[in-house]
Amino acid sequence: MKTSKTSRICCWALLLCVVGAAPACSQGESAPKTAATIAVPAELQAGEGKFAANCSACHGKGGVGTSQGPPLVHKIYEPNHHGDPAFQRAAANGVKAHHWEFGNMPKIDAVTPEDVDQIIKYVRWLQKQAGIF
Ligand code: HEC
């Protein structure tokens, strides 16, 4: 049981390697690597799930924004401008509209500070993939 699961994971890793290596081999223009085209690392998937459940209705799948809220994958939310405590404050207290015209963000009662920690790690990863910092 254990070995077959392990070997399946190996297959996936191998497949990802092959897929990932392909653009590097081809001469033509390859699509820019964005968060949408790169698999979310296993250790960030809990944060991804919590973001999807609690934040993406407004901030968009992958943090790209919606008509209800701004993108978090954006220069103004990089760590030096909105550090991790700003994320904790946003979830715990809500946010008064100040950067955008979407209105206020309500506080999000469904998430704990630990949940938000995981969400932050996921959002920082998205920002990094997008070359924001
Ligand atoms: C109901 C819509 C909505 C939901 C759900 C929501 N947000 Fe927001 N969020 C907003 C809006 C709108 C703003 C922009 C306010 C402004 O600056 O004008 C915002 C701003 C923010 C900011 C910037 C705070 C600052 O200091 O400027 C952070 C960080 C943030 N949201 C994180 C989150 C996280 C994490 C979640 C999920 C736990 C979440 N949001 C869920 C609507 C939402």
Residues whose N, C-alpha, C, O or C-beta is under 5 A from the ligand:
A	BS01	HEC	N54 C55 C58 Q68 G69 P70 A86 F87 A90 A91 V95 K96 A97 H98 H99 W100 E101 F102 G103 N104 M105 I108 V111 I119
